[in-house]
Amino acid sequence: MFGNKTIVISVEGMMCEHCAAHVKEALEKLEGVSAAKVDLVNKKVAIKTKTDLSDKVLEQAISGAGYKYKGKIA
């Protein structure tokens, strides 16, 4: 789809599938996000989005779910 991009972020504190589901749900509620795929082993999340998401927006979503946002991965 035109305009879609992938942002990969690092998230600290996810320990199980339940944690991963919380993070996925929090990120998929953000405007412009069409999907979030959690890599629990490597503590990363790939986000499909039509918009550029700021670190502040991502950090608020992650911390609101109870986890620590560690930043975007290049």
PDB file of N, CA, C and O in Angstrom, chain B, residues numbered from 101:
ATOM      1  N   MET B 101       0.848  -1.186   0.000  1.00  0.00           N
ATOM      2  CA  MET B 101       0.000   0.000   0.000  1.00  0.00           C
ATOM      3  C   MET B 101       0.888   1.242   0.000  1.00  0.00           C
ATOM      4  O   MET B 101       1.916   1.266   0.675  1.00  0.00           O
ATOM      5  N   PHE B 102       0.514   2.235  -0.723  1.00  0.00           N
ATOM      6  CA  PHE B 102       1.288   3.462  -0.845  1.00  0.00           C
ATOM      7  C   PHE B 102       1.382   4.182   0.503  1.00  0.00           C
ATOM      8  O   PHE B 102       0.392   4.309   1.223  1.00  0.00           O
ATOM      9  N   GLY B 103       2.587   4.651   0.829  1.00  0.00           N
ATOM     10  CA  GLY B 103       2.775   5.426   2.035  1.00  0.00           C
ATOM     11  C   GLY B 103       3.072   4.613   3.278  1.00  0.00           C
ATOM     12  O   GLY B 103       3.371   5.187   4.325  1.00  0.00           O
ATOM     13  N   ASN B 104       2.999   3.301   3.195  1.00  0.00           N
ATOM     14  CA  ASN B 104       3.310   2.495   4.374  1.00  0.00           C
ATOM     15  C   ASN B 104       4.807   2.425   4.607  1.00  0.00           C
ATOM     16  O   ASN B 104       5.592   2.314   3.665  1.00  0.00           O
ATOM     17  N   LYS B 105       5.188   2.491   5.860  1.00  0.00           N
ATOM     18  CA  LYS B 105       6.585   2.325   6.225  1.00  0.00           C
ATOM     19  C   LYS B 105       6.649   1.471   7.470  1.00  0.00           C
ATOM     20  O   LYS B 105       5.657   1.298   8.179  1.00  0.00           O
ATOM     21  N   THR B 106       7.830   0.940   7.725  1.00  0.00           N
ATOM     22  CA  THR B 106       8.034   0.110   8.904  1.00  0.00           C
ATOM     23  C   THR B 106       9.002   0.809   9.837  1.00  0.00           C
ATOM     24  O   THR B 106      10.076   1.249   9.426  1.00  0.00           O
ATOM     25  N   ILE B 107       8.614   0.906  11.088  1.00  0.00           N
ATOM     26  CA  ILE B 107       9.478   1.442  12.140  1.00  0.00           C
ATOM     27  C   ILE B 107       9.746   0.293  13.104  1.00  0.00           C
ATOM     28  O   ILE B 107       8.814  -0.383  13.541  1.00  0.00           O
ATOM     29  N   VAL B 108      11.016   0.069  13.437  1.00  0.00           N
ATOM     30  CA  VAL B 108      11.369  -0.968  14.403  1.00  0.00           C
ATOM     31  C   VAL B 108      11.844  -0.272  15.675  1.00  0.00           C
ATOM     32  O   VAL B 108      12.702   0.609  15.639  1.00  0.00           O
ATOM     33  N   ILE B 109      11.264  -0.691  16.797  1.00  0.00           N
ATOM     34  CA  ILE B 109      11.631  -0.090  18.074  1.00  0.00           C
ATOM     35  C   ILE B 109      12.065  -1.165  19.062  1.00  0.00           C
ATOM     36  O   ILE B 109      11.740  -2.342  18.906  1.00  0.00           O
ATOM     37  N   SER B 110      12.796  -0.743  20.071  1.00  0.00           N
ATOM     38  CA  SER B 110      13.240  -1.618  21.143  1.00  0.00           C
ATOM     39  C   SER B 110      12.389  -1.338  22.380  1.00  0.00           C
ATOM     40  O   SER B 110      12.164  -0.183  22.741  1.00  0.00           O
ATOM     41  N   VAL B 111      11.919  -2.406  23.023  1.00  0.00           N
ATOM     42  CA  VAL B 111      11.061  -2.280  24.205  1.00  0.00           C
ATOM     43  C   VAL B 111      11.620  -3.170  25.312  1.00  0.00           C
ATOM     44  O   VAL B 111      11.893  -4.351  25.095  1.00  0.00           O
ATOM     45  N   GLU B 112      11.784  -2.597  26.486  1.00  0.00           N
ATOM     46  CA  GLU B 112      12.305  -3.336  27.630  1.00  0.00           C
ATOM     47  C   GLU B 112      11.163  -3.729  28.561  1.00  0.00           C
ATOM     48  O   GLU B 112      10.216  -2.966  28.752  1.00  0.00           O
ATOM     49  N   GLY B 113      11.260  -4.917  29.135  1.00  0.00           N
ATOM     50  CA  GLY B 113      10.297  -5.345  30.141  1.00  0.00           C
ATOM     51  C   GLY B 113       9.316  -6.414  29.695  1.00  0.00           C
ATOM     52  O   GLY B 113       8.569  -6.946  30.516  1.00  0.00           O
ATOM     53  N   MET B 114       9.306  -6.739  28.401  1.00  0.00           N
ATOM     54  CA  MET B 114       8.400  -7.800  27.928  1.00  0.00           C
ATOM     55  C   MET B 114       8.999  -9.152  28.290  1.00  0.00           C
ATOM     56  O   MET B 114      10.146  -9.451  27.958  1.00  0.00           O
ATOM     57  N   MET B 115       8.194  -9.969  28.984  1.00  0.00           N
ATOM     58  CA  MET B 115       8.707 -11.255  29.449  1.00  0.00           C
ATOM     59  C   MET B 115       7.946 -12.459  28.883  1.00  0.00           C
ATOM     60  O   MET B 115       8.454 -13.581  28.888  1.00  0.00           O
ATOM     61  N   CYS B 116       6.718 -12.214  28.394  1.00  0.00           N
ATOM     62  CA  CYS B 116       5.886 -13.336  27.965  1.00  0.00           C
ATOM     63  C   CYS B 116       4.939 -12.890  26.847  1.00  0.00           C
ATOM     64  O   CYS B 116       4.928 -11.723  26.457  1.00  0.00           O
ATOM     65  N   GLU B 117       4.159 -13.823  26.347  1.00  0.00           N
ATOM     66  CA  GLU B 117       3.201 -13.514  25.280  1.00  0.00           C
ATOM     67  C   GLU B 117       2.146 -12.515  25.738  1.00  0.00           C
ATOM     68  O   GLU B 117       1.657 -11.715  24.941  1.00  0.00           O
ATOM     69  N   HIS B 118       1.799 -12.560  27.005  1.00  0.00           N
ATOM     70  CA  HIS B 118       0.834 -11.605  27.551  1.00  0.00           C
ATOM     71  C   HIS B 118       1.403 -10.182  27.463  1.00  0.00           C
ATOM     72  O   HIS B 118       0.694  -9.251  27.081  1.00  0.00           O
ATOM     73  N   CYS B 119       2.672 -10.021  27.814  1.00  0.00           N
ATOM     74  CA  CYS B 119       3.343  -8.724  27.706  1.00  0.00           C
ATOM     75  C   CYS B 119       3.355  -8.260  26.248  1.00  0.00           C
ATOM     76  O   CYS B 119       3.043  -7.108  25.947  1.00  0.00           O
ATOM     77  N   ALA B 120       3.712  -9.162  25.366  1.00  0.00           N
ATOM     78  CA  ALA B 120       3.772  -8.839  23.938  1.00  0.00           C
ATOM     79  C   ALA B 120       2.413  -8.380  23.429  1.00  0.00           C
ATOM     80  O   ALA B 120       2.332  -7.448  22.628  1.00  0.00           O
ATOM     81  N   ALA B 121       1.354  -9.020  23.883  1.00  0.00           N
ATOM     82  CA  ALA B 121       0.000  -8.655  23.463  1.00  0.00           C
ATOM     83  C   ALA B 121      -0.363  -7.247  23.946  1.00  0.00           C
ATOM     84  O   ALA B 121      -1.016  -6.492  23.226  1.00  0.00           O
ATOM     85  N   HIS B 122       0.059  -6.897  25.158  1.00  0.00           N
ATOM     86  CA  HIS B 122      -0.204  -5.552  25.693  1.00  0.00           C
ATOM     87  C   HIS B 122       0.481  -4.486  24.843  1.00  0.00           C
ATOM     88  O   HIS B 122      -0.123  -3.466  24.513  1.00  0.00           O
ATOM     89  N   VAL B 123       1.740  -4.725  24.491  1.00  0.00           N
ATOM     90  CA  VAL B 123       2.501  -3.773  23.687  1.00  0.00           C
ATOM     91  C   VAL B 123       1.882  -3.659  22.291  1.00  0.00           C
ATOM     92  O   VAL B 123       1.702  -2.556  21.775  1.00  0.00           O
ATOM     93  N   LYS B 124       1.563  -4.786  21.694  1.00  0.00           N
ATOM     94  CA  LYS B 124       0.946  -4.798  20.356  1.00  0.00           C
ATOM     95  C   LYS B 124      -0.355  -4.004  20.363  1.00  0.00           C
ATOM     96  O   LYS B 124      -0.579  -3.175  19.481  1.00  0.00           O
ATOM     97  N   GLU B 125      -1.197  -4.245  21.332  1.00  0.00           N
ATOM     98  CA  GLU B 125      -2.480  -3.557  21.424  1.00  0.00           C
ATOM     99  C   GLU B 125      -2.294  -2.043  21.605  1.00  0.00           C
ATOM    100  O   GLU B 125      -2.991  -1.253  20.968  1.00  0.00           O
ATOM    101  N   ALA B 126      -1.369  -1.645  22.460  1.00  0.00           N
ATOM    102  CA  ALA B 126      -1.122  -0.220  22.707  1.00  0.00           C
ATOM    103  C   ALA B 126      -0.653   0.484  21.444  1.00  0.00           C
ATOM    104  O   ALA B 126      -1.090   1.597  21.153  1.00  0.00           O
ATOM    105  N   LEU B 127       0.232  -0.156  20.693  1.00  0.00           N
ATOM    106  CA  LEU B 127       0.765   0.466  19.480  1.00  0.00           C
ATOM    107  C   LEU B 127      -0.270   0.499  18.355  1.00  0.00           C
ATOM    108  O   LEU B 127      -0.318   1.459  17.586  1.00  0.00           O
ATOM    109  N   GLU B 128      -1.087  -0.529  18.256  1.00  0.00           N
ATOM    110  CA  GLU B 128      -2.093  -0.573  17.190  1.00  0.00           C
ATOM    111  C   GLU B 128      -3.234   0.417  17.417  1.00  0.00           C
ATOM    112  O   GLU B 128      -4.027   0.659  16.506  1.00  0.00           O
ATOM    113  N   LYS B 129      -3.328   0.987  18.602  1.00  0.00           N
ATOM    114  CA  LYS B 129      -4.321   2.026  18.877  1.00  0.00           C
ATOM    115  C   LYS B 129      -3.875   3.391  18.352  1.00  0.00           C
ATOM    116  O   LYS B 129      -4.694   4.302  18.225  1.00  0.00           O
ATOM    117  N   LEU B 130      -2.588   3.540  18.047  1.00  0.00           N
ATOM    118  CA  LEU B 130      -2.069   4.825  17.575  1.00  0.00           C
ATOM    119  C   LEU B 130      -2.583   5.140  16.174  1.00  0.00           C
ATOM    120  O   LEU B 130      -2.703   4.252  15.330  1.00  0.00           O
ATOM    121  N   GLU B 131      -2.879   6.390  15.944  1.00  0.00           N
ATOM    122  CA  GLU B 131      -3.374   6.827  14.641  1.00  0.00           C
ATOM    123  C   GLU B 131      -2.326   6.561  13.564  1.00  0.00           C
ATOM    124  O   GLU B 131      -1.158   6.916  13.719  1.00  0.00           O
ATOM    125  N   GLY B 132      -2.757   5.931  12.471  1.00  0.00           N
ATOM    126  CA  GLY B 132      -1.881   5.651  11.349  1.00  0.00           C
ATOM    127  C   GLY B 132      -1.217   4.288  11.394  1.00  0.00           C
ATOM    128  O   GLY B 132      -0.638   3.853  10.398  1.00  0.00           O
ATOM    129  N   VAL B 133      -1.288   3.599  12.540  1.00  0.00           N
ATOM    130  CA  VAL B 133      -0.649   2.285  12.672  1.00  0.00           C
ATOM    131  C   VAL B 133      -1.614   1.213  12.180  1.00  0.00           C
ATOM    132  O   VAL B 133      -2.740   1.104  12.666  1.00  0.00           O
ATOM    133  N   SER B 134      -1.157   0.422  11.209  1.00  0.00           N
ATOM    134  CA  SER B 134      -2.002  -0.647  10.681  1.00  0.00           C
ATOM    135  C   SER B 134      -1.688  -1.999  11.306  1.00  0.00           C
ATOM    136  O   SER B 134      -2.543  -2.885  11.328  1.00  0.00           O
ATOM    137  N   ALA B 135      -0.456  -2.169  11.819  1.00  0.00           N
ATOM    138  CA  ALA B 135      -0.087  -3.437  12.445  1.00  0.00           C
ATOM    139  C   ALA B 135       1.172  -3.254  13.283  1.00  0.00           C
ATOM    140  O   ALA B 135       1.998  -2.380  13.022  1.00  0.00           O
ATOM    141  N   ALA B 136       1.293  -4.102  14.293  1.00  0.00           N
ATOM    142  CA  ALA B 136       2.504  -4.152  15.116  1.00  0.00           C
ATOM    143  C   ALA B 136       2.841  -5.619  15.327  1.00  0.00           C
ATOM    144  O   ALA B 136       1.983  -6.410  15.720  1.00  0.00           O
ATOM    145  N   LYS B 137       4.091  -5.981  15.066  1.00  0.00           N
ATOM    146  CA  LYS B 137       4.529  -7.373  15.233  1.00  0.00           C
ATOM    147  C   LYS B 137       5.652  -7.398  16.267  1.00  0.00           C
ATOM    148  O   LYS B 137       6.697  -6.773  16.087  1.00  0.00           O
ATOM    149  N   VAL B 138       5.416  -8.128  17.346  1.00  0.00           N
ATOM    150  CA  VAL B 138       6.356  -8.178  18.464  1.00  0.00           C
ATOM    151  C   VAL B 138       7.311  -9.359  18.303  1.00  0.00           C
ATOM    152  O   VAL B 138       6.889 -10.485  18.043  1.00  0.00           O
ATOM    153  N   ASP B 139       8.603  -9.081  18.464  1.00  0.00           N
ATOM    154  CA  ASP B 139       9.644 -10.109  18.523  1.00  0.00           C
ATOM    155  C   ASP B 139      10.061 -10.186  19.991  1.00  0.00           C
ATOM    156  O   ASP B 139      10.942  -9.452  20.440  1.00  0.00           O
ATOM    157  N   LEU B 140       9.419 -11.078  20.721  1.00  0.00           N
ATOM    158  CA  LEU B 140       9.617 -11.181  22.162  1.00  0.00           C
ATOM    159  C   LEU B 140      11.045 -11.564  22.528  1.00  0.00           C
ATOM    160  O   LEU B 140      11.586 -11.052  23.508  1.00  0.00           O
ATOM    161  N   VAL B 141      11.660 -12.449  21.766  1.00  0.00           N
ATOM    162  CA  VAL B 141      13.019 -12.912  22.058  1.00  0.00           C
ATOM    163  C   VAL B 141      14.022 -11.767  21.993  1.00  0.00           C
ATOM    164  O   VAL B 141      14.885 -11.643  22.863  1.00  0.00           O
ATOM    165  N   ASN B 142      13.911 -10.927  20.960  1.00  0.00           N
ATOM    166  CA  ASN B 142      14.865  -9.832  20.772  1.00  0.00           C
ATOM    167  C   ASN B 142      14.382  -8.502  21.330  1.00  0.00           C
ATOM    168  O   ASN B 142      15.062  -7.484  21.195  1.00  0.00           O
ATOM    169  N   LYS B 143      13.195  -8.508  21.964  1.00  0.00           N
ATOM    170  CA  LYS B 143      12.625  -7.302  22.587  1.00  0.00           C
ATOM    171  C   LYS B 143      12.449  -6.156  21.596  1.00  0.00           C
ATOM    172  O   LYS B 143      12.749  -5.002  21.900  1.00  0.00           O
ATOM    173  N   LYS B 144      11.952  -6.501  20.393  1.00  0.00           N
ATOM    174  CA  LYS B 144      11.735  -5.521  19.340  1.00  0.00           C
ATOM    175  C   LYS B 144      10.290  -5.580  18.859  1.00  0.00           C
ATOM    176  O   LYS B 144       9.611  -6.599  18.991  1.00  0.00           O
ATOM    177  N   VAL B 145       9.836  -4.453  18.295  1.00  0.00           N
ATOM    178  CA  VAL B 145       8.505  -4.396  17.698  1.00  0.00           C
ATOM    179  C   VAL B 145       8.623  -3.706  16.348  1.00  0.00           C
ATOM    180  O   VAL B 145       9.197  -2.622  16.246  1.00  0.00           O
ATOM    181  N   ALA B 146       8.078  -4.337  15.311  1.00  0.00           N
ATOM    182  CA  ALA B 146       8.020  -3.735  13.975  1.00  0.00           C
ATOM    183  C   ALA B 146       6.612  -3.173  13.806  1.00  0.00           C
ATOM    184  O   ALA B 146       5.620  -3.884  13.960  1.00  0.00           O
ATOM    185  N   ILE B 147       6.547  -1.890  13.488  1.00  0.00           N
ATOM    186  CA  ILE B 147       5.268  -1.200  13.358  1.00  0.00           C
ATOM    187  C   ILE B 147       5.064  -0.779  11.914  1.00  0.00           C
ATOM    188  O   ILE B 147       5.928  -0.125  11.329  1.00  0.00           O
ATOM    189  N   LYS B 148       3.921  -1.149  11.332  1.00  0.00           N
ATOM    190  CA  LYS B 148       3.535  -0.690   9.989  1.00  0.00           C
ATOM    191  C   LYS B 148       2.694   0.559  10.177  1.00  0.00           C
ATOM    192  O   LYS B 148       1.690   0.542  10.889  1.00  0.00           O
ATOM    193  N   THR B 149       3.112   1.647   9.533  1.00  0.00           N
ATOM    194  CA  THR B 149       2.406   2.913   9.715  1.00  0.00           C
ATOM    195  C   THR B 149       2.401   3.735   8.436  1.00  0.00           C
ATOM    196  O   THR B 149       3.276   3.596   7.581  1.00  0.00           O
ATOM    197  N   LYS B 150       1.397   4.591   8.327  1.00  0.00           N
ATOM    198  CA  LYS B 150       1.299   5.513   7.194  1.00  0.00           C
ATOM    199  C   LYS B 150       1.886   6.867   7.560  1.00  0.00           C
ATOM    200  O   LYS B 150       2.090   7.710   6.687  1.00  0.00           O
ATOM    201  N   THR B 151       2.158   7.082   8.839  1.00  0.00           N
ATOM    202  CA  THR B 151       2.660   8.367   9.312  1.00  0.00           C
ATOM    203  C   THR B 151       3.979   8.192  10.037  1.00  0.00           C
ATOM    204  O   THR B 151       4.349   7.080  10.414  1.00  0.00           O
ATOM    205  N   ASP B 152       4.679   9.283  10.230  1.00  0.00           N
ATOM    206  CA  ASP B 152       5.910   9.249  10.999  1.00  0.00           C
ATOM    207  C   ASP B 152       5.539   9.401  12.465  1.00  0.00           C
ATOM    208  O   ASP B 152       4.899  10.383  12.843  1.00  0.00           O
ATOM    209  N   LEU B 153       5.926   8.458  13.282  1.00  0.00           N
ATOM    210  CA  LEU B 153       5.598   8.502  14.699  1.00  0.00           C
ATOM    211  C   LEU B 153       6.793   9.033  15.479  1.00  0.00           C
ATOM    212  O   LEU B 153       7.909   8.534  15.332  1.00  0.00           O
ATOM    213  N   SER B 154       6.559  10.036  16.302  1.00  0.00           N
ATOM    214  CA  SER B 154       7.650  10.620  17.086  1.00  0.00           C
ATOM    215  C   SER B 154       8.022   9.701  18.240  1.00  0.00           C
ATOM    216  O   SER B 154       7.244   8.840  18.651  1.00  0.00           O
ATOM    217  N   ASP B 155       9.228   9.904  18.751  1.00  0.00           N
ATOM    218  CA  ASP B 155       9.669   9.137  19.916  1.00  0.00           C
ATOM    219  C   ASP B 155       8.721   9.367  21.097  1.00  0.00           C
ATOM    220  O   ASP B 155       8.424   8.442  21.852  1.00  0.00           O
ATOM    221  N   LYS B 156       8.253  10.604  21.246  1.00  0.00           N
ATOM    222  CA  LYS B 156       7.353  10.936  22.354  1.00  0.00           C
ATOM    223  C   LYS B 156       6.062  10.131  22.282  1.00  0.00           C
ATOM    224  O   LYS B 156       5.609   9.594  23.293  1.00  0.00           O
ATOM    225  N   VAL B 157       5.466  10.041  21.095  1.00  0.00           N
ATOM    226  CA  VAL B 157       4.219   9.293  20.917  1.00  0.00           C
ATOM    227  C   VAL B 157       4.444   7.813  21.208  1.00  0.00           C
ATOM    228  O   VAL B 157       3.640   7.182  21.895  1.00  0.00           O
ATOM    229  N   LEU B 158       5.529   7.267  20.690  1.00  0.00           N
ATOM    230  CA  LEU B 158       5.834   5.850  20.913  1.00  0.00           C
ATOM    231  C   LEU B 158       6.109   5.586  22.390  1.00  0.00           C
ATOM    232  O   LEU B 158       5.630   4.599  22.948  1.00  0.00           O
ATOM    233  N   GLU B 159       6.880   6.468  23.021  1.00  0.00           N
ATOM    234  CA  GLU B 159       7.201   6.297  24.438  1.00  0.00           C
ATOM    235  C   GLU B 159       5.936   6.346  25.302  1.00  0.00           C
ATOM    236  O   GLU B 159       5.801   5.561  26.240  1.00  0.00           O
ATOM    237  N   GLN B 160       5.019   7.252  24.996  1.00  0.00           N
ATOM    238  CA  GLN B 160       3.775   7.350  25.765  1.00  0.00           C
ATOM    239  C   GLN B 160       2.942   6.077  25.627  1.00  0.00           C
ATOM    240  O   GLN B 160       2.374   5.598  26.609  1.00  0.00           O
ATOM    241  N   ALA B 161       2.867   5.534  24.428  1.00  0.00           N
ATOM    242  CA  ALA B 161       2.095   4.306  24.208  1.00  0.00           C
ATOM    243  C   ALA B 161       2.712   3.128  24.960  1.00  0.00           C
ATOM    244  O   ALA B 161       2.008   2.359  25.614  1.00  0.00           O
ATOM    245  N   ILE B 162       4.034   2.998  24.861  1.00  0.00           N
ATOM    246  CA  ILE B 162       4.734   1.882  25.515  1.00  0.00           C
ATOM    247  C   ILE B 162       4.683   2.012  27.030  1.00  0.00           C
ATOM    248  O   ILE B 162       4.374   1.044  27.724  1.00  0.00           O
ATOM    249  N   SER B 163       4.984   3.205  27.552  1.00  0.00           N
ATOM    250  CA  SER B 163       4.969   3.384  29.006  1.00  0.00           C
ATOM    251  C   SER B 163       3.550   3.255  29.557  1.00  0.00           C
ATOM    252  O   SER B 163       3.359   2.779  30.675  1.00  0.00           O
ATOM    253  N   GLY B 164       2.554   3.680  28.773  1.00  0.00           N
ATOM    254  CA  GLY B 164       1.163   3.521  29.181  1.00  0.00           C
ATOM    255  C   GLY B 164       0.755   2.064  29.319  1.00  0.00           C
ATOM    256  O   GLY B 164      -0.143   1.729  30.092  1.00  0.00           O
ATOM    257  N   ALA B 165       1.427   1.196  28.556  1.00  0.00           N
ATOM    258  CA  ALA B 165       1.157  -0.247  28.630  1.00  0.00           C
ATOM    259  C   ALA B 165       1.982  -0.902  29.742  1.00  0.00           C
ATOM    260  O   ALA B 165       1.799  -2.082  30.043  1.00  0.00           O
ATOM    261  N   GLY B 166       2.898  -0.123  30.354  1.00  0.00           N
ATOM    262  CA  GLY B 166       3.678  -0.646  31.472  1.00  0.00           C
ATOM    263  C   GLY B 166       5.078  -1.116  31.135  1.00  0.00           C
ATOM    264  O   GLY B 166       5.683  -1.863  31.903  1.00  0.00           O
ATOM    265  N   TYR B 167       5.607  -0.684  29.981  1.00  0.00           N
ATOM    266  CA  TYR B 167       6.927  -1.121  29.546  1.00  0.00           C
ATOM    267  C   TYR B 167       7.809   0.075  29.234  1.00  0.00           C
ATOM    268  O   TYR B 167       7.342   1.214  29.247  1.00  0.00           O
ATOM    269  N   LYS B 168       9.082  -0.177  28.954  1.00  0.00           N
ATOM    270  CA  LYS B 168      10.029   0.916  28.733  1.00  0.00           C
ATOM    271  C   LYS B 168      10.434   0.991  27.262  1.00  0.00           C
ATOM    272  O   LYS B 168      10.945   0.031  26.686  1.00  0.00           O
ATOM    273  N   TYR B 169      10.190   2.153  26.680  1.00  0.00           N
ATOM    274  CA  TYR B 169      10.572   2.431  25.290  1.00  0.00           C
ATOM    275  C   TYR B 169      12.064   2.736  25.255  1.00  0.00           C
ATOM    276  O   TYR B 169      12.535   3.634  25.954  1.00  0.00           O
ATOM    277  N   LYS B 170      12.806   1.991  24.443  1.00  0.00           N
ATOM    278  CA  LYS B 170      14.262   2.148  24.368  1.00  0.00           C
ATOM    279  C   LYS B 170      14.727   2.859  23.096  1.00  0.00           C
ATOM    280  O   LYS B 170      15.922   3.096  22.919  1.00  0.00           O
ATOM    281  N   GLY B 171      13.792   3.197  22.217  1.00  0.00           N
ATOM    282  CA  GLY B 171      14.149   3.949  21.015  1.00  0.00           C
ATOM    283  C   GLY B 171      13.952   3.183  19.727  1.00  0.00           C
ATOM    284  O   GLY B 171      13.717   1.975  19.703  1.00  0.00           O
ATOM    285  N   LYS B 172      14.061   3.963  18.645  1.00  0.00           N
ATOM    286  CA  LYS B 172      13.947   3.397  17.297  1.00  0.00           C
ATOM    287  C   LYS B 172      15.265   2.703  16.937  1.00  0.00           C
ATOM    288  O   LYS B 172      16.341   3.107  17.378  1.00  0.00           O
ATOM    289  N   ILE B 173      15.150   1.664  16.138  1.00  0.00           N
ATOM    290  CA  ILE B 173      16.318   0.928  15.658  1.00  0.00           C
ATOM    291  C   ILE B 173      16.472   1.230  14.173  1.00  0.00           C
ATOM    292  O   ILE B 173      15.530   1.072  13.396  1.00  0.00           O
ATOM    293  N   ALA B 174      17.666   1.664  13.787  1.00  0.00           N
ATOM    294  CA  ALA B 174      17.915   2.030  12.389  1.00  0.00           C
ATOM    295  C   ALA B 174      17.931   0.813  11.504  1.00  0.00           C
ATOM    296  O   ALA B 174      18.127   0.931  10.295  1.00  0.00           O
TER     297      ALA B 174
END
